[in-house]
């Protein structure tokens, strides 16, 4: 082999190695992106089945399953106002295979309500996206409301004041927006109802329909079916404006008159991951959730239940969580709410 041939062969080999080296980062990046998910992904719902948190998680799970080609499944872990489920996710590996359907309770209220939390709602999580915002709705067992002549918020206040402590108030758990919405109502109106905390809206609603609980400030989506069935009477929504899902039902402020001016206590639900979850995984989940929530079918489905679809970016959701903590810390202080 001549010197010229040897040099030509060496040059070709060098150029080939350089070409592979340039291609490697792209190939590696494509492989890294395609590597997740390679197994099922768990969405932890920190409340019992049947509530709005559960409803929204089960709406999103099949959408994400179709988008990523791996099963996304719901795992209900109820207890302590959402703290049990939130702690499980906070202590899970940040590998993208465990997510939390967080709520205004787990990431907005509980930090102000509980002296000690088993997790840090900021440091232990990476926000992904807001899934939906919903008003709460003040509902009564329909038969009890009829028997006591209650058709409005002012009727309710009158009856509650006439018999202090006779009525009880169900909630999905200590520290939830359902609990705090009721506590705020009690503190403003000077009424008293015994608080009955459950392990989610589902169990609480069963007792509401059975007549074992009197009033509840439930998330609208989970109460909607019972309202339409005539089992529950909707007295008012807790948002600042009426809900398009129940246009004939006034807000608490509208129904309560001057006493309840400024009353507002809505809820929200969003996906979060354990701290350390790769940002590209977080971004991919957010993008697919946003795509799903933007479809006419999903929009119609959520709006019909009184939920307003979300889909914001991780940074926007992180800012929302910070603002909500500040807001609810003031509500906790004003209402004097305590964990039972």
Protein Blocks (a to p, Z undefined) as FASTA:
>chain_A
ZZklmmmmmmmmmmmmmmmmmmmmmmmmmmmmmmpccbdcddddfbdehiaklmmmmmmm
mmmmmmnopacdddddeeehhlmmmmmmmmpccehpaccdddfklmmmmmmmpmbdcbdf
klmpccfbdfbdcdddddddfklmmmnopabfklmmmmmmmmghkaccddfbehiaklmm
mmmmmmmnopacdddddebjklmmmmmmnopafbdcddfklmmmmmmnopaccfbdcbfb
dcfklmmbccfklmnommlgoiacdddddddddehiafklmmmmmmmmmmmmmpmklmmm
mmmnopacehiafklmmmmmmmmmmmmmmmmmmnopacZZ
